[in-house]
Amino acid sequence: MAQEDIFKKIVSHCKEYGFVFPSSDIYDGLGAVYDYGQNGVELKNNIKQYWWQSMVLLHENIVGIDSAIFMHPTIWKASGHVDAFNDPLIDNRDSKKRYRADVLIEDRIAAYEEKIEKEVAKARKRFGESFDEAQYRATSPRVLETQQKRDALHARYAEAMNAMNLEELGNIIRDEEIVCPISGTRNWTEVRQFNLMFKTEVGSTAEGASTIYLRPETAQGIFVNYLNVQKTGRMKVPFGIAQIGKAFRNEIVARQFIFRMREFEQMEMQFFVKPGTELEWFDRWKQTRLAWHQALGFGEENYRFHDHEKLAHYANAAADIEFRMPFGFKEVEGIHSRTNFDLSQHAKFSGRKIEYFDPETNESYTPYVIETSIGVDRMFLSVMCHSYEEERLENGETRTVLKLPAALAPTKLAVMPLVRKEGLPEKAREIVNDLKFHFNCKYDEKDSIGKRYRRQDAVGTPYCITVDHETMKDDCVTLRDRDTMQQQRVRISDLRALIEEKVSITSLLKKIN
Ligand code: ATP
C-alpha cells in the first residue's frame, strides 16, 4: 500500500476509534485544530507522563513549573518574536492557495533526494549481490547530476534563508519552476513575511485595552521564572526547568493532520549551564533525548539527527530529532543551544538583574541555556504511525492492530466474561474492581469474543483476559497477548504482578536511566 494511503487510514482510524476528532466537527471543523477523544486523551497523557517523569523524577536537578499562557506583552518584544517570528509566505494567484516559500523549496530538495534513492534502489535490483552502492553513488552520471542540482539548490536556499532574503526565495521558486500542487501553474505572488503570533486583548476598551499574545512557545514562561525558581528552589547551576503546556501559532499552511496545528502542546525543558560548557551539554542532551525516543522500541533506523544550518537568532547550535513518518523523515523534537540570549534580553527589557552567583568561584554570570523542545501532538502522531498495522492472519483474514508500547496504551487490560450469565459477568467485574486501582482496565461483554478481541486490538490494548466456566472452579483466566495473540492460563491472583510490570511507565524509565 502506498504510504499516502496508509496515512489516510491512520487519520480515519484516529477518528473512528476515539483518538482524534477534527475540532468543532459538527460545524465541519476548524482548520488545523483538533480534539482528542476518549482514547486519544489517555495516550496523550501517557506520553506527557513519560516525558515529565523522565525529566523531573530521573534528574535531581530538574524541576517543573506551569506558567500562564498570557504573559506580559513586552516578553515577546524581548524574545524577538514580535520582530522575527515570521514565515515567508507566497500565494498562487490561480488556486488562491497560500504556501510557505521555504517549505516549497525544501520539498523540491527532498524530491531530488528521493530521485537519487530511487536510482540507487533500481541499480541495486539490477546488479544484485555484486552491487557496490558507494561506488555507484560516486560514479553514476544520473546520480551525480541530480546530486549536483540538489547541492546547488540547497546552498542557494540556505544563503537566502540566513539573510531572510525574500526576493531571492521568490527567484528560487521561479527558477526551479515549482508549480502549485492545486492549480499546476507558476502564477506566484511575491514572497512576504507573516508573523505567526495570535493577538488578543486584555481589559475592556473603556479602561484602555492592551494587546497581548497567545504564547507561541512555552519556553518564555520558563525564562521569566528563572529567578523565582532558582532562588526558591535553591537551585545550583547546572539545573533545568521543565514545562508542559499549550502553544499557539497561526500556521500559514495546515498540513498533515496533527503534525502542524494552530493550537498544540509542547514539552520543553530549559537547562541552565555555565558559559563555555554549553556545547558539551548540548551533545549530552541530544543523546539523552534520542535514548528517550528509542526506549519505545520503534527501531533505531527510524530516527535521525538533522543539524540546523540556519540558526535562529538566539542559537549557537541546534539539531532536530527526526522520525520516519509515512510522509518522510520529519522533525519531532528540537534541541537548541540558546546561549544567554533570552535571559540577557529579559534582564535588559525588565531592568532586573538576572544572573547566577557561583559560590565556588565567587563569580556572577548569566547562565547559558540548552533547550529540549518536543511537540506532544507530533509525538502522538509518530506513535500512531509506527503502531498502526494491518496484519494478514493465517486464516486469510486481516486484523487492524495498534501495536502501541504497552506503557502508552490507553487501556492496559480488557476483562471479558465468555458469556453473559452463570456468574461470569460478576466474576469479571470483581477482577476489574480489584485491578482498576493499578492500571486502566475496561470491562467488555458485548458481541462474540473474537469481535471483542478485534475491538481491543484496534485501540491497542496489550492484554485481554477471558473469564470462562473453568474460572469459577480454578480461579484462573485466559490471558491473551495483543501482538502474538498467544493465550495462556494464569491465576487471577498473579494478574496484577504479571501485567503491571509490563505496562508501567517505570519499565520505560528504567531503560533510559
Ligand atoms: P517547524 O519547522 O516544523 O515549523 P519549528 O522548528 O518551528 O517546527 P520549534 O519552534 O522548534 O518548531 O518547536 C518545537 C517543537 O514543537 C517541534 O519540534 C514540534 O514537535 C512542535 N511544534 C512546533 N510547531 C508545531 C505545530 N504547528 N503543530 C504541532 N507541533 C508543533
Residues whose N, C-alpha, C, O or C-beta is under 5 A from the ligand:
A	BS01	ATP	R249 E251 I258 F259 R260 M261 F264 E331 V332 E333 G334 S373 I374 G375 D377 R378
